[in-house]
Amino acid sequence: MSITKTLLDDIYTQAKQADLCASKYEFSEKIAGRSKRWLSTVTSQNVQPSALSLITISTNLNRYALETRKRFTIQTAKKIASTINQELITRICERSDEVQMR
C-alpha cells in the first residue's frame, strides 16, 4: 500500500466529511501541526509521513472531534485513529523483521 496516496488521502477525506477541516491547508496546519502545504507536498512526493506526524494527526483528530460533541465526528476520528494505529504496528513489525534478518 502506498501510504501517501491512499491512507493520507483517506484520512483527509474522512476528516473533511466529519467537518474537522475545510481544506488541505487547514488539515495540514490544524490536524497535522505542519505547514499549510504539508499534505500536498507529502502526497505529491510520495514519501511516508513520520510516525510522529501520524500520532499527531490521530491525537488532534480525536481532540477536535471530542470538542464538537457530534457522534458521527467522534466515531470518524476513532476509526481514523484505529487505521493509524494499525499502520504504526505494521511499521514496527516490518522494522523488527528487518533487524532479525541482519
N, C-alpha and C positions, 0 to 999 in steps of 0.2 A: 504494500500500500504506500502510495506517495502521500506522506502526511501533510505536506504543504498544500497540495491541490485538493485533497479530499477532506481530511479532518479539520483543518483550519477553516476551509470554506463552509463546511457543515456547521461548525461551531458558530461562525459569524452569522450564517443564515438563521440558525435557531435562536441566537441571541437577539437578532433583529426582529424576528417574528414574535418574540416574547416581550418586545418593547424595552429591551435592556440597552439598546443602542440604536441610533438612527442611520449611521453610516459607517463605512470602513474607517474613516478618520476617527470617529468617536469610539469605535471598538478599540482601535489601536491605542488611543490615549487613555480612555476611561477604564476599559476592561483589561487590556494587556499592560497598561502602565508604560507604554513606549511612545515614540514619536508618532505623529499623525499618519505617516506613510508606512509605518512598520508592516502592517498586514499586507499591503500591496507589494512591498519590497520582498518580504519573505516568500510570498506565493509566486511572484514573478521570477525570483532567482532560484526557486525550487530547493530551498535549504530548510533543514529541520529547525523548528524553534527549540530553544534550550528547555531543559526540564524546568528551570526556574520560571521561564515565560509561561509554560503550561500550568504550573502551580499557581502563578499569579492570576492567570485567566480564570482558573477554577475558583479560586478564593474570591476574586472580585465579582464574578457572576453570582455566586451564592450570596454574597453580602448585599449586592444591589437587588437581587431577587427578593430576599427577605424584607428589604425596605419597602418593596411595592405591596406586600401582603396579598398578592394575587396568586391563587393556587396554580394556574397554568404556568406562570412565570417561575415560580418556585420549583415546580416539577421539571420544567425545562432545564433550569440551572442544575438540578440534581442529576438529570440524565447526562448533561454535558460533563459534569464532574466525574461521573462514572466512566464515561468514554475516555476522558483524560487520564484517569487513574489506570485504566486498562492499558493505555499507550505507555505510560510510565513503567508499569510492571513488565510489559513486553521488552522495553528498552533494557531494563535491569537484567532480565533473563538472557537477552542476547549478549550483553556485556559479560555476564557470568560465564556463558558458554565460550566466548572468545578467550577469556582468561584461562579457563580449564584446558583449552586446546594448546596453549603455549607450552 
